[in-house]
Amino acid sequence: MKKLLIAGTVALAAIAVAQDAKTITGAGASFPFPLYQEMFAQYNKTTGVQINYQSVGSGAGRTQIIAQTVDFGASDAFMNDELLKTAPGAIVHVPMAIGAVVPVYNVPGAPDKLKFTGDVLAQIYLGKITKWNDAKIVKLNMGVKLPDLAIQPVYRSDGSGTTAIFVDYLSKVSSDWAGTVSKGPQSTVKWPVGVGGPQSAGVAGLVKQTTGSIGYVETVYAKANKLEYGVVRNSTGKYVDGGNLKEVALASDSKSLPNDTRVSFTNSDIGYPISGFTWILVYKEQKYGKRTVEQAKSLVDLLKWMLADGQKINEQLAYGQIDGSALAKAKKIVSSITYGGKAL
């Protein structure tokens, strides 16, 4: 059953903010969808609170929290200052997990854990490396026989935090990419080549079905769909496995964390270089629309549980835990949430 949940997609439906404290609605990132499915199921068993989460992509999650049609949004790309100003109130970011975006591929005869550099990945998605036996790929994988097979890049077709993490990394390691496609974390870009699939499950499905393809998904989707994925060289020259949770968590320690936790740590000098937080987005002041204090408290109680008992689930599903200074700051953010100016 879990495999079906991970591999499948959730259709976008018309959802409204919960009208009672026993129901909470959320929408957004597919990156943490498998994790949130398990967290919310366990929370329901413990408390009786039903959480209805729509896995519709980070872009849609940000849009819906701004429109106040859900109790919380979810995103793997933080909202920049310009986007935050479009919301009718202050929105806070609560990091819930650390995840790795890995290059997955379908190449007959190729082993698992092919080696990639950021420049090679950028050149593939720029359409400048077009065959699996290109000299640049062969040089990184000496002793591996790679076929004379066309590369078919696959990307996210929807607004995606996974894309934001991936292209943020590409823009840091490739001047060609930064100069022609995008700079920094962007949820959507104009891809020079390739085909698009909706959500992480869609990308994983296309790669699985398409010989010669390469895509980018979170480790949990690679493993659930039995896809081979590559190791990536970080800025110190070390090839790192995105399936190693210790290495994924290390990446978040490579930069000082701001109090609002809005930070990118791709191309880290330690750990896996294509890593990032996934955040829950909520209004700091919960008294808006027809919301009651009971609804607000129910949401805050959920966030507190996710940062405590819920974190035990992270590593079971191939996500890094929030701990150390990140956990302390996340808890402080949750404690700052108010209803009518009063702490919850």
URMO-V245617 format. One record per residue. N is the residue number from 0. PHI is phi in whole degrees, -180 to 180 (999 if undefined). PSI is psi as a letter, one per 20 degrees, with the letter a starting at -180 (NA if undefined). NEAR is the number of other C-alpha atoms within 10 Angstrom. Layout:
n=N phi=PHI psi=PSI near=NEAR
n=N phi=PHI psi=PSI near=NEAR
This chain:
n=0 phi=999 psi=g near=5
n=1 phi=-61 psi=h near=11
n=2 phi=-62 psi=h near=12
n=3 phi=-65 psi=h near=10
n=4 phi=-66 psi=h near=14
n=5 phi=-71 psi=g near=21
n=6 phi=-78 psi=h near=19
n=7 phi=-88 psi=r near=15
n=8 phi=-122 psi=q near=18
n=9 phi=-108 psi=p near=14
n=10 phi=-67 psi=q near=9
n=11 phi=-69 psi=p near=12
n=12 phi=-127 psi=r near=9
n=13 phi=-75 psi=o near=7
n=14 phi=-126 psi=q near=15
n=15 phi=-121 psi=q near=14
n=16 phi=-59 psi=p near=20
n=17 phi=-56 psi=q near=20
n=18 phi=-101 psi=j near=13
n=19 phi=-147 psi=r near=14
n=20 phi=-73 psi=i near=17
n=21 phi=-94 psi=i near=16
n=22 phi=-133 psi=p near=18
n=23 phi=-126 psi=p near=23
n=24 phi=-114 psi=q near=20
n=25 phi=-147 psi=r near=26
n=26 phi=-156 psi=q near=32
n=27 phi=149 psi=c near=32
n=28 phi=-52 psi=p near=31
n=29 phi=-86 psi=h near=31
n=30 phi=-46 psi=g near=32
n=31 phi=-92 psi=j near=26
n=32 phi=-53 psi=g near=24
n=33 phi=-60 psi=h near=21
n=34 phi=-65 psi=g near=23
n=35 phi=-66 psi=h near=20
n=36 phi=-56 psi=g near=17
n=37 phi=-72 psi=g near=16
n=38 phi=-58 psi=g near=21
n=39 phi=-69 psi=h near=19
n=40 phi=-66 psi=g near=14
n=41 phi=-67 psi=h near=16
n=42 phi=-65 psi=h near=18
n=43 phi=-62 psi=g near=15
n=44 phi=-64 psi=h near=10
n=45 phi=-79 psi=h near=9
n=46 phi=-118 psi=i near=10
n=47 phi=84 psi=i near=12
n=48 phi=-81 psi=p near=20
n=49 phi=-97 psi=p near=17
n=50 phi=-109 psi=o near=22
n=51 phi=-101 psi=o near=17
n=52 phi=-114 psi=p near=22
n=53 phi=-101 psi=o near=25
n=54 phi=-85 psi=n near=27
n=55 phi=-120 psi=j near=24
n=56 phi=99 psi=q near=29
n=57 phi=-61 psi=g near=31
n=58 phi=-59 psi=g near=24
n=59 phi=-66 psi=h near=22
n=60 phi=-64 psi=g near=29
n=61 phi=-66 psi=g near=28
n=62 phi=-61 psi=g near=18
n=63 phi=-74 psi=h near=22
n=64 phi=-72 psi=h near=24
n=65 phi=-62 psi=g near=24
n=66 phi=-77 psi=i near=12
n=67 phi=60 psi=k near=20
n=68 phi=-97 psi=i near=19
n=69 phi=-135 psi=r near=24
n=70 phi=-75 psi=h near=25
n=71 phi=-147 psi=q near=24
n=72 phi=-103 psi=r near=31
n=73 phi=-140 psi=p near=36
n=74 phi=-152 psi=q near=29
n=75 phi=-97 psi=i near=31
n=76 phi=-119 psi=p near=26
n=77 phi=-73 psi=q near=28
n=78 phi=-77 psi=p near=17
n=79 phi=-77 psi=r near=10
n=80 phi=-59 psi=h near=8
n=81 phi=-63 psi=g near=8
n=82 phi=-70 psi=h near=12
n=83 phi=-60 psi=h near=16
n=84 phi=-69 psi=i near=13
n=85 phi=-81 psi=i near=12
n=86 phi=-81 psi=q near=16
n=87 phi=-77 psi=i near=13
n=88 phi=-160 psi=r near=16
n=89 phi=-73 psi=p near=14
n=90 phi=-106 psi=p near=21
n=91 phi=-110 psi=q near=24
n=92 phi=-108 psi=p near=23
n=93 phi=-116 psi=o near=26
n=94 phi=-67 psi=p near=28
n=95 phi=-120 psi=i near=28
n=96 phi=-165 psi=r near=27
n=97 phi=-115 psi=p near=25
n=98 phi=-131 psi=q near=30
n=99 phi=-111 psi=p near=33
n=100 phi=-102 psi=p near=27
n=101 phi=-115 psi=q near=27
n=102 phi=-79 psi=o near=26
n=103 phi=-105 psi=q near=30
n=104 phi=-149 psi=q near=29
n=105 phi=-129 psi=n near=23
n=106 phi=-128 psi=o near=22
n=107 phi=-55 psi=p near=11
n=108 phi=86 psi=i near=10
n=109 phi=-81 psi=q near=15
n=110 phi=-79 psi=r near=14
n=111 phi=-67 psi=q near=15
n=112 phi=66 psi=l near=19
n=113 phi=-59 psi=q near=19
n=114 phi=-91 psi=p near=21
n=115 phi=-133 psi=q near=20
n=116 phi=-111 psi=r near=21
n=117 phi=-62 psi=h near=22
n=118 phi=-65 psi=g near=20
n=119 phi=-65 psi=g near=19
n=120 phi=-62 psi=g near=22
n=121 phi=-64 psi=g near=23
n=122 phi=-65 psi=h near=18
n=123 phi=-65 psi=g near=21
n=124 phi=-78 psi=i near=24
n=125 phi=-87 psi=i near=19
n=126 phi=81 psi=j near=17
n=127 phi=-97 psi=h near=12
n=128 phi=-110 psi=o near=19
n=129 phi=-119 psi=i near=17
n=130 phi=-127 psi=q near=18
n=131 phi=-69 psi=h near=22
n=132 phi=-97 psi=k near=18
n=133 phi=-58 psi=q near=16
n=134 phi=-57 psi=h near=11
n=135 phi=-69 psi=h near=15
n=136 phi=-75 psi=g near=20
n=137 phi=-60 psi=g near=16
n=138 phi=-62 psi=h near=12
n=139 phi=-76 psi=h near=14
n=140 phi=-126 psi=l near=15
n=141 phi=-58 psi=p near=10
n=142 phi=92 psi=i near=8
n=143 phi=-98 psi=p near=15
n=144 phi=-86 psi=o near=13
n=145 phi=-105 psi=p near=19
n=146 phi=-77 psi=q near=15
n=147 phi=-81 psi=m near=12
n=148 phi=-130 psi=p near=16
n=149 phi=-65 psi=q near=16
n=150 phi=-89 psi=p near=24
n=151 phi=-114 psi=n near=23
n=152 phi=-69 psi=q near=26
n=153 phi=-123 psi=p near=25
n=154 phi=-137 psi=r near=28
n=155 phi=-76 psi=p near=27
n=156 phi=-90 psi=i near=19
n=157 phi=-104 psi=r near=20
n=158 phi=-64 psi=o near=23
n=159 phi=-139 psi=p near=30
n=160 phi=-69 psi=h near=30
n=161 phi=-62 psi=g near=35
n=162 phi=-62 psi=g near=27
n=163 phi=-58 psi=g near=24
n=164 phi=-66 psi=g near=27
n=165 phi=-66 psi=g near=29
n=166 phi=-75 psi=h near=26
n=167 phi=-61 psi=g near=24
n=168 phi=-63 psi=g near=27
n=169 phi=-60 psi=h near=30
n=170 phi=-70 psi=h near=24
n=171 phi=-82 psi=h near=16
n=172 phi=-106 psi=i near=21
n=173 phi=-133 psi=o near=16
n=174 phi=-67 psi=h near=14
n=175 phi=-61 psi=g near=15
n=176 phi=-66 psi=g near=21
n=177 phi=-63 psi=h near=18
n=178 phi=-85 psi=i near=10
n=179 phi=-123 psi=h near=12
n=180 phi=-115 psi=f near=16
n=181 phi=-162 psi=q near=18
n=182 phi=-124 psi=p near=18
n=183 phi=75 psi=a near=17
n=184 phi=-76 psi=o near=24
n=185 phi=-131 psi=p near=20
n=186 phi=-74 psi=h near=25
n=187 phi=-136 psi=q near=19
n=188 phi=-139 psi=r near=19
n=189 phi=-89 psi=o near=8
n=190 phi=-72 psi=p near=18
n=191 phi=-66 psi=h near=14
n=192 phi=-145 psi=r near=15
n=193 phi=107 psi=a near=17
n=194 phi=-128 psi=q near=16
n=195 phi=-106 psi=q near=17
n=196 phi=-132 psi=q near=18
n=197 phi=-77 psi=p near=20
n=198 phi=63 psi=r near=28
n=199 phi=-62 psi=h near=33
n=200 phi=-64 psi=h near=25
n=201 phi=-68 psi=g near=20
n=202 phi=-64 psi=g near=25
n=203 phi=-59 psi=g near=29
n=204 phi=-65 psi=g near=18
n=205 phi=-65 psi=g near=22
n=206 phi=-64 psi=g near=28
n=207 phi=-63 psi=h near=22
n=208 phi=-89 psi=i near=11
n=209 phi=-114 psi=o near=16
n=210 phi=-64 psi=p near=16
n=211 phi=90 psi=j near=20
n=212 phi=-84 psi=q near=22
n=213 phi=-140 psi=q near=27
n=214 phi=-146 psi=a near=30
n=215 phi=-136 psi=p near=25
n=216 phi=-145 psi=r near=26
n=217 phi=-72 psi=q near=26
n=218 phi=-54 psi=h near=26
n=219 phi=-62 psi=h near=25
n=220 phi=-73 psi=h near=26
n=221 phi=-62 psi=g near=26
n=222 phi=-71 psi=g near=16
n=223 phi=-64 psi=h near=17
n=224 phi=-98 psi=j near=18
n=225 phi=54 psi=l near=12
n=226 phi=-98 psi=q near=18
n=227 phi=-74 psi=q near=21
n=228 phi=-138 psi=q near=27
n=229 phi=-96 psi=r near=21
n=230 phi=-95 psi=q near=22
n=231 phi=-126 psi=p near=24
n=232 phi=-78 psi=p near=21
n=233 phi=-90 psi=a near=23
n=234 phi=-70 psi=i near=18
n=235 phi=-95 psi=i near=11
n=236 phi=95 psi=j near=11
n=237 phi=-87 psi=p near=15
n=238 phi=-84 psi=p near=19
n=239 phi=-123 psi=q near=22
n=240 phi=-91 psi=p near=23
n=241 phi=-68 psi=i near=27
n=242 phi=-86 psi=i near=24
n=243 phi=-89 psi=o near=16
n=244 phi=-63 psi=h near=21
n=245 phi=-64 psi=g near=16
n=246 phi=-69 psi=h near=19
n=247 phi=-66 psi=g near=28
n=248 phi=-66 psi=h near=25
n=249 phi=-59 psi=h near=18
n=250 phi=-57 psi=h near=25
n=251 phi=-71 psi=i near=26
n=252 phi=-88 psi=i near=17
n=253 phi=-80 psi=i near=15
n=254 phi=-133 psi=q near=14
n=255 phi=-66 psi=p near=12
n=256 phi=-96 psi=p near=16
n=257 phi=-69 psi=r near=11
n=258 phi=-62 psi=h near=14
n=259 phi=-88 psi=i near=15
n=260 phi=65 psi=j near=21
n=261 phi=-80 psi=n near=17
n=262 phi=-151 psi=q near=16
n=263 phi=-108 psi=p near=23
n=264 phi=-127 psi=k near=22
n=265 phi=-70 psi=r near=30
n=266 phi=56 psi=l near=24
n=267 phi=-68 psi=q near=21
n=268 phi=-86 psi=i near=18
n=269 phi=-136 psi=q near=21
n=270 phi=72 psi=a near=29
n=271 phi=-78 psi=p near=35
n=272 phi=-81 psi=i near=33
n=273 phi=-113 psi=m near=31
n=274 phi=-123 psi=q near=30
n=275 phi=-168 psi=r near=29
n=276 phi=-76 psi=q near=30
n=277 phi=-120 psi=p near=24
n=278 phi=-115 psi=q near=26
n=279 phi=-96 psi=p near=25
n=280 phi=-112 psi=p near=25
n=281 phi=-141 psi=r near=28
n=282 phi=-78 psi=p near=24
n=283 phi=-64 psi=g near=19
n=284 phi=-99 psi=o near=19
n=285 phi=-89 psi=i near=25
n=286 phi=-88 psi=n near=16
n=287 phi=-150 psi=q near=14
n=288 phi=58 psi=c near=8
n=289 phi=-104 psi=j near=10
n=290 phi=-66 psi=q near=17
n=291 phi=-102 psi=r near=16
n=292 phi=-65 psi=h near=16
n=293 phi=-66 psi=g near=14
n=294 phi=-62 psi=g near=23
n=295 phi=-62 psi=g near=23
n=296 phi=-65 psi=h near=18
n=297 phi=-62 psi=g near=18
n=298 phi=-66 psi=g near=23
n=299 phi=-64 psi=g near=19
n=300 phi=-60 psi=g near=13
n=301 phi=-62 psi=g near=19
n=302 phi=-61 psi=g near=20
n=303 phi=-63 psi=g near=15
n=304 phi=-66 psi=g near=13
n=305 phi=-63 psi=h near=20
n=306 phi=-86 psi=i near=22
n=307 phi=-115 psi=e near=14
n=308 phi=-59 psi=h near=12
n=309 phi=-62 psi=h near=21
n=310 phi=-65 psi=h near=20
n=311 phi=-66 psi=h near=14
n=312 phi=-82 psi=h near=18
n=313 phi=-51 psi=g near=24
n=314 phi=-70 psi=h near=15
n=315 phi=-64 psi=h near=10
n=316 phi=-116 psi=k near=16
n=317 phi=69 psi=k near=24
n=318 phi=-116 psi=q near=29
n=319 phi=-79 psi=q near=29
n=320 phi=-77 psi=q near=25
n=321 phi=-88 psi=p near=21
n=322 phi=-146 psi=a near=16
n=323 phi=58 psi=c near=9
n=324 phi=-66 psi=h near=15
n=325 phi=-64 psi=g near=22
n=326 phi=-67 psi=g near=19
n=327 phi=-61 psi=g near=13
n=328 phi=-72 psi=h near=19
n=329 phi=-62 psi=g near=24
n=330 phi=-65 psi=h near=17
n=331 phi=-66 psi=h near=14
n=332 phi=-62 psi=g near=18
n=333 phi=-63 psi=h near=21
n=334 phi=-68 psi=i near=15
n=335 phi=-86 psi=i near=14
n=336 phi=-71 psi=p near=22
n=337 phi=-130 psi=r near=19
n=338 phi=-132 psi=o near=20
n=339 phi=62 psi=k near=12
n=340 phi=83 psi=i near=12
n=341 phi=-108 psi=q near=10
n=342 phi=-63 psi=q near=12
n=343 phi=-101 psi=NA near=19
